[in-house]
Amino acid sequence: MPRFDAGVFKGFIGTAMDVTEQEHLTRELRRREAYLAEAQRLSHTGSFGWRISTGEILWSEETFRIFQYDRTTKPTLALVLERFIRRTWPS
């Protein structure tokens, strides 16, 4: 922002933040996530997470493929049980 004193321009005042390290870490995280996704695809091994505070269940891309659900499907415990029961004890 420009700074004035008695109507006379004195300079600029502001803040800046170097985000170089944050950008580097973000790129590294994305690279590692890509390696994990590829390893899961090659090994046919999915992964999941569960946010206990909200009850939200998170699936990897491979988990969606394994359970044969579209990526837009919201993961639930009922979906897992339905697929497990159907594959373990077919009608």
Summary of the structure (lengths in Angstrom):
residues: 91
radius of gyration: 24.5
end to end distance: 71.3
largest distance: 86.2
contacts: 171
relative contact order: 0.09
helix: 47%
strand: 19%
